[in-house]
Amino acid sequence: MRFLAKTVLAVAVNGLALYAADKIIPGFSVSGDLKTFAIVALALTLLNWVVKPVLKLLLGPVIVLTLGLGLILVNMLLMYILDISFPEISIEDVPALILSSLLVGVVNFIFHSATKRSG
C-alpha cells in the first residue's frame, strides 16, 4: 500500500512540476487538459524510475568529474525523451530545456528528500 501511495504522490508531484514549468518557463508548453498532464506525469515518473538510473550509471564519470552537475545533463536527457515521445509537449529551444530540467529536477529532489525513509 505504501508503494502505491508513493507512486500516486510522485505522479501528482511530477504533474505539478510540469504545470509550473508550463506557466513559468517561456518556450516550454504542455497542451491539453488534466488527463494529458496526468499521462505525461506518469510517463515522467516511469522515466525517472527506469531510464534515470541507467543514465546515471552510464554518465557516472561525468557526474563525478563535474561534482554532481552532470545530473542536470541526465535530467535534460529525460526531458528531451519526454519531448520526443509526446506531441503535447513542446520544448522550443535549449534554454527552455535547461530551465525545465532544473525546475523538474529540483521539485523531484525535494519530493524524494521529503519522502525518504529514515532509519
N, CA, C and O of each residue as an XYZ file, in Angstrom:
476
protein
N       0.830     -1.201      0.000
C       0.000      0.000      0.000
C       0.867      1.255      0.000
O       0.542      2.248     -0.652
N       1.965      1.199      0.734
C       2.846      2.351      0.808
C       3.429      2.682     -0.569
O       3.569      3.852     -0.923
N       3.771      1.638     -1.346
C       4.325      1.832     -2.683
C       3.311      2.524     -3.592
O       3.660      3.438     -4.339
N       2.065      2.087     -3.524
C       1.022      2.674     -4.359
C       0.796      4.145     -4.010
O       0.649      4.985     -4.897
N       0.769      4.445     -2.727
C       0.565      5.833     -2.301
C       1.730      6.715     -2.742
O       1.518      7.844     -3.185
N       2.952      6.210     -2.626
C       4.114      6.989     -3.044
C       4.120      7.174     -4.571
O       4.527      8.223     -5.071
N       3.672      6.163     -5.294
C       3.603      6.263     -6.753
C       2.600      7.330     -7.175
O       2.903      8.164     -8.028
N       1.415      7.308     -6.587
C       0.393      8.303     -6.918
C       0.884      9.704     -6.550
O       0.667     10.658     -7.298
N       1.538      9.824     -5.410
C       2.069     11.116     -4.996
C       3.177     11.583     -5.938
O       3.265     12.774     -6.239
N       4.022     10.668     -6.405
C       5.095     11.029     -7.334
C       4.519     11.514     -8.661
O       5.018     12.481     -9.236
N       3.485     10.856     -9.145
C       2.837     11.291    -10.385
C       2.225     12.675    -10.195
O       2.334     13.527    -11.077
N       1.585     12.906     -9.056
C       0.980     14.216     -8.784
C       2.046     15.310     -8.703
O       1.861     16.403     -9.238
N       3.152     15.013     -8.039
C       4.230     16.000     -7.915
C       4.837     16.292     -9.286
O       5.108     17.450     -9.602
N       5.054     15.264    -10.101
C       5.578     15.489    -11.448
C       4.596     16.290    -12.292
O       5.006     17.133    -13.090
N       3.303     16.030    -12.121
C       2.298     16.810    -12.831
C       2.331     18.276    -12.431
O       2.234     19.159    -13.283
N       2.470     18.537    -11.136
C       2.565     19.924    -10.662
C       3.842     20.590    -11.162
O       3.827     21.772    -11.505
N       4.947     19.845    -11.209
C       6.203     20.404    -11.715
C       6.080     20.746    -13.198
O       6.559     21.793    -13.635
N       5.446     19.878    -13.965
C       5.239     20.163    -15.384
C       4.299     21.349    -15.585
O       4.503     22.162    -16.486
N       3.270     21.444    -14.744
C       2.345     22.577    -14.818
C       3.082     23.884    -14.493
O       2.889     24.898    -15.163
N       3.927     23.844    -13.457
C       4.699     25.036    -13.096
C       5.649     25.420    -14.229
O       5.796     26.599    -14.552
N       6.295     24.416    -14.830
C       7.196     24.705    -15.953
C       6.424     25.300    -17.123
O       6.915     26.200    -17.804
N       5.219     24.799    -17.354
C       4.381     25.309    -18.434
C       4.037     26.779    -18.209
O       4.036     27.568    -19.153
N       3.749     27.144    -16.981
C       3.332     28.510    -16.674
C       4.508     29.480    -16.525
O       4.369     30.664    -16.830
N       5.658     28.995    -16.063
C       6.769     29.883    -15.718
C       7.785     30.029    -16.842
O       8.266     31.132    -17.101
N       8.117     28.930    -17.511
C       9.249     28.920    -18.432
C       8.783     29.217    -19.858
O       7.977     28.476    -20.420
N       9.292     30.302    -20.437
C       8.946     30.579    -21.832
C       9.628     29.560    -22.752
O      10.802     29.237    -22.568
N       8.898     29.069    -23.722
C       9.440     28.086    -24.641
C       9.123     26.655    -24.250
O       9.446     25.728    -24.993
N       8.496     26.455    -23.095
C       8.081     25.128    -22.651
C       6.574     25.150    -22.505
O       6.019     25.997    -21.804
N       5.910     24.210    -23.176
C       4.453     24.175    -23.051
C       3.945     22.749    -23.120
O       4.499     21.893    -23.810
N       2.880     22.528    -22.385
C       2.157     21.260    -22.427
C       0.736     21.604    -22.829
O       0.010     22.270    -22.091
N       0.347     21.143    -24.009
C      -1.008     21.432    -24.468
C      -1.918     20.278    -24.092
O      -1.535     19.111    -24.177
N      -3.109     20.615    -23.681
C      -4.063     19.575    -23.313
C      -4.730     19.871    -21.992
O      -4.561     20.940    -21.405
N      -5.484     18.906    -21.547
C      -6.253     19.067    -20.322
C      -5.579     18.320    -19.173
O      -4.411     17.940    -19.257
N      -6.337     18.123    -18.106
C      -5.815     17.449    -16.918
C      -5.397     16.012    -17.220
O      -4.418     15.514    -16.664
N      -6.141     15.356    -18.098
C      -5.807     13.983    -18.469
C      -4.439     13.922    -19.166
O      -3.659     13.000    -18.931
N      -4.161     14.901    -20.013
C      -2.868     14.961    -20.695
C      -1.739     15.145    -19.693
O      -0.714     14.469    -19.776
N      -1.928     16.069    -18.736
C      -0.917     16.275    -17.705
C      -0.694     15.001    -16.900
O       0.441     14.681    -16.547
N      -1.762     14.275    -16.609
C      -1.632     13.038    -15.834
C      -0.847     11.978    -16.604
O      -0.010     11.284    -16.026
N      -1.112     11.852    -17.893
C      -0.409     10.861    -18.705
C       1.068     11.222    -18.834
O       1.936     10.359    -18.706
N       1.349     12.494    -19.088
C       2.736     12.931    -19.218
C       3.460     12.811    -17.876
O       4.630     12.430    -17.836
N       2.774     13.132    -16.785
C       3.387     12.998    -15.463
C       3.675     11.531    -15.140
O       4.711     11.220    -14.550
N       2.780     10.639    -15.515
C       3.018      9.207    -15.322
C       4.225      8.749    -16.133
O       5.056      7.984    -15.645
N       4.315      9.221    -17.373
C       5.460      8.867    -18.211
C       6.766      9.403    -17.623
O       7.786      8.714    -17.644
N       6.737     10.628    -17.101
C       7.934     11.193    -16.466
C       8.324     10.395    -15.231
O       9.507     10.160    -14.988
N       7.344      9.982    -14.457
C       7.623      9.159    -13.275
C       8.265      7.833    -13.677
O       9.231      7.393    -13.054
N       7.727      7.202    -14.715
C       8.313      5.941    -15.192
C       9.719      6.151    -15.731
O      10.598      5.320    -15.502
N       9.944      7.252    -16.445
C      11.290      7.557    -16.921
C      12.256      7.752    -15.758
O      13.401      7.303    -15.805
N      11.781      8.426    -14.715
C      12.625      8.632    -13.532
C      12.979      7.315    -12.855
O      14.068      7.184    -12.295
N      12.086      6.347    -12.896
C      12.330      5.070    -12.228
C      13.132      4.091    -13.071
O      13.910      3.301    -12.536
N      12.945      4.138    -14.399
C      13.563      3.124    -15.261
C      14.799      3.652    -15.984
O      15.861      3.031    -15.935
N      14.665      4.787    -16.647
C      15.736      5.283    -17.503
C      16.782      6.074    -16.715
O      17.974      5.978    -17.007
N      16.353      6.844    -15.732
C      17.282      7.703    -14.999
C      18.405      6.912    -14.317
O      19.557      7.340    -14.394
N      18.134      5.785    -13.656
C      19.252      5.033    -13.070
C      20.253      4.531    -14.116
O      21.455      4.488    -13.854
N      19.765      4.157    -15.285
C      20.658      3.694    -16.357
C      21.524      4.847    -16.852
O      22.729      4.684    -17.048
N      20.912      6.011    -17.055
C      21.675      7.183    -17.490
C      22.690      7.599    -16.437
O      23.813      7.976    -16.774
N      22.308      7.534    -15.167
C      23.248      7.886    -14.101
C      24.425      6.917    -14.065
O      25.554      7.317    -13.781
N      24.163      5.653    -14.351
C      25.238      4.671    -14.400
C      26.169      4.938    -15.584
O      27.391      4.916    -15.438
N      25.582      5.190    -16.754
C      26.393      5.446    -17.948
C      27.176      6.754    -17.855
O      28.315      6.839    -18.313
N      26.560      7.763    -17.264
C      27.206      9.078    -17.162
C      27.870      9.290    -15.801
O      28.186     10.422    -15.432
N      28.080      8.207    -15.060
C      28.699      8.301    -13.733
C      30.005      9.066    -13.710
O      30.171      9.944    -12.863
N      30.951      8.770    -14.613
C      32.211      9.534    -14.592
C      32.007     11.029    -14.839
O      32.689     11.852    -14.228
N      31.077     11.389    -15.726
C      30.803     12.804    -15.981
C      30.209     13.459    -14.736
O      30.558     14.588    -14.391
N      29.308     12.739    -14.067
C      28.686     13.271    -12.852
C      29.741     13.498    -11.774
O      29.719     14.520    -11.088
N      30.661     12.552    -11.622
C      31.716     12.688    -10.610
C      32.672     13.821    -10.971
O      33.024     14.628    -10.111
N      33.096     13.889    -12.231
C      34.040     14.932    -12.647
C      33.462     16.334    -12.539
O      34.200     17.292    -12.304
N      32.161     16.464    -12.706
C      31.526     17.782    -12.610
C      30.963     18.046    -11.219
O      30.238     19.019    -11.011
N      31.298     17.181    -10.272
C      30.850     17.327     -8.877
C      29.325     17.370     -8.770
O      28.772     18.131     -7.976
N      28.666     16.560     -9.564
C      27.214     16.434     -9.490
C      26.452     17.248    -10.511
O      25.255     17.031    -10.697
N      27.116     18.182    -11.179
C      26.411     19.000    -12.164
C      26.010     18.193    -13.395
O      25.159     18.633    -14.167
N      26.607     17.029    -13.588
C      26.221     16.155    -14.680
C      24.803     15.627    -14.530
O      24.212     15.151    -15.499
N      24.253     15.707    -13.321
C      22.863     15.290    -13.116
C      21.899     16.188    -13.887
O      20.802     15.764    -14.251
N      22.312     17.428    -14.133
C      21.486     18.315    -14.950
C      21.396     17.750    -16.364
O      20.342     17.809    -16.996
N      22.505     17.204    -16.856
C      22.509     16.572    -18.175
C      21.568     15.373    -18.204
O      20.857     15.165    -19.187
N      21.560     14.589    -17.140
C      20.657     13.441    -17.048
C      19.208     13.910    -17.097
O      18.394     13.346    -17.828
N      18.887     14.939    -16.323
C      17.519     15.467    -16.324
C      17.155     16.066    -17.674
O      16.008     15.960    -18.108
N      18.125     16.699    -18.348
C      17.860     17.247    -19.676
C      17.551     16.124    -20.669
O      16.653     16.259    -21.500
N      18.285     15.030    -20.583
C      18.022     13.899    -21.466
C      16.626     13.325    -21.223
O      15.935     12.957    -22.173
N      16.208     13.247    -19.958
C      14.867     12.755    -19.646
C      13.789     13.675    -20.225
O      12.801     13.205    -20.788
N      13.987     14.970    -20.083
C      13.005     15.913    -20.627
C      12.994     15.859    -22.155
O      11.939     16.012    -22.771
N      14.155     15.643    -22.765
C      14.220     15.530    -24.219
C      13.495     14.275    -24.698
O      12.783     14.312    -25.701
N      13.674     13.169    -23.984
C      12.955     11.932    -24.312
C      11.448     12.153    -24.194
O      10.675     11.687    -25.031
N      11.045     12.863    -23.157
C       9.625     13.173    -22.962
C       9.107     14.053    -24.099
O       7.991     13.861    -24.582
N       9.923     15.016    -24.523
C       9.540     15.905    -25.617
C       9.376     15.131    -26.923
O       8.447     15.393    -27.688
N      10.265     14.189    -27.177
C      10.177     13.386    -28.398
C       8.972     12.442    -28.345
O       8.305     12.222    -29.356
N       8.702     11.895    -27.180
C       7.676     10.861    -27.045
C       6.250     11.394    -27.094
O       5.340     10.686    -27.525
N       6.047     12.612    -26.666
C       4.694     13.154    -26.570
C       4.562     14.425    -27.396
O       5.259     15.406    -27.137
N       3.682     14.418    -28.381
C       3.498     15.630    -29.187
C       2.832     16.766    -28.397
O       2.859     17.916    -28.833
N       2.244     16.457    -27.258
C       1.607     17.503    -26.440
C       2.638     18.400    -25.755
O       2.314     19.510    -25.334
N       3.871     17.925    -25.644
C       4.927     18.716    -25.011
C       5.736     19.405    -26.100
O       6.112     18.790    -27.097
N       5.994     20.679    -25.893
C       6.794     21.440    -26.834
C       7.904     22.167    -26.076
O       7.643     23.043    -25.251
N       9.141     21.788    -26.370
C      10.298     22.490    -25.830
C      10.978     23.140    -27.025
O      11.547     22.458    -27.877
N      10.912     24.474    -27.078
C      11.310     25.187    -28.287
C      12.817     25.335    -28.457
O      13.319     25.242    -29.577
N      13.544     25.563    -27.370
C      14.968     25.820    -27.505
C      15.733     25.260    -26.306
O      15.147     24.734    -25.359
N      17.050     25.387    -26.375
C      17.912     24.819    -25.339
C      17.705     25.496    -23.975
O      17.649     24.789    -22.969
N      17.588     26.831    -23.891
C      17.342     27.427    -22.572
C      16.048     26.913    -21.916
O      16.001     26.714    -20.702
N      15.011     26.705    -22.720
C      13.771     26.154    -22.167
C      13.992     24.734    -21.667
O      13.431     24.343    -20.643
N      14.802     23.964    -22.377
C      15.122     22.603    -21.950
C      15.910     22.617    -20.642
O      15.619     21.841    -19.732
N      16.901     23.495    -20.548
C      17.717     23.582    -19.336
C      16.867     24.013    -18.149
O      16.924     23.394    -17.087
N      16.076     25.075    -18.323
C      15.279     25.596    -17.210
C      14.201     24.610    -16.769
O      13.965     24.445    -15.572
N      13.546     23.952    -17.728
C      12.527     22.971    -17.350
C      13.164     21.774    -16.647
O      12.589     21.232    -15.704
N      14.340     21.363    -17.098
C      15.050     20.259    -16.438
C      15.435     20.630    -15.011
O      15.309     19.820    -14.093
N      15.907     21.862    -14.834
C      16.264     22.318    -13.488
C      15.045     22.360    -12.570
O      15.100     21.897    -11.431
N      13.946     22.917    -13.076
C      12.741     23.028    -12.258
C      12.195     21.659    -11.870
O      11.907     21.413    -10.698
N      12.053     20.774    -12.840
C      11.522     19.436    -12.554
C      12.496     18.660    -11.675
O      12.070     17.922    -10.787
N      13.792     18.816    -11.908
C      14.792     18.137    -11.093
C      14.780     18.596     -9.636
O      14.884     17.778     -8.722
N      14.654     19.896     -9.428
C      14.608     20.418     -8.056
C      13.342     19.954     -7.341
O      13.392     19.574     -6.172
N      12.222     19.983     -8.033
C      10.966     19.521     -7.429
C      11.065     18.037     -7.073
O      10.629     17.632     -5.995
N      11.633     17.226     -7.966
C      11.800     15.806     -7.671
C      12.771     15.573     -6.523
O      12.556     14.684     -5.700
N      13.841     16.368     -6.461
C      14.792     16.241     -5.357
C      14.115     16.550     -4.016
O      14.316     15.832     -3.036
N      13.328     17.602     -3.979
C      12.620     17.962     -2.739
C      11.620     16.869     -2.369
O      11.506     16.499     -1.201
N      10.897     16.354     -3.359
C       9.928     15.289     -3.093
C      10.607     14.043     -2.530
O      10.154     13.483     -1.531
N      11.685     13.615     -3.166
C      12.362     12.402     -2.707
C      13.057     12.614     -1.362
O      13.163     11.679     -0.568
N      13.527     13.824     -1.102
C      14.111     14.106      0.212
C      13.044     14.077      1.296
O      13.297     13.615      2.409
N      11.869     14.563      0.978
C      10.789     14.617      1.967
C      10.197     13.239      2.233
O       9.750     12.964      3.346
N      10.190     12.372      1.226
C       9.564     11.056      1.402
C      10.571      9.939      1.688
O      10.203      8.771      1.811
N      11.840     10.319      1.790
C      12.865      9.297      2.059
C      12.637      8.696      3.439
O      12.358      9.392      4.415
N      12.763      7.415      3.476
C      12.564      6.708      4.744
C      13.806      6.833      5.599
O      14.901      6.481      5.159
N      13.654      7.325      6.799
C      14.811      7.453      7.697
C      14.874      6.243      8.617
O      13.871      5.778      9.159
N      16.101      5.757      8.765
C      16.332      4.641      9.672
C      16.099      3.391      9.018
O      16.246      2.335      9.634
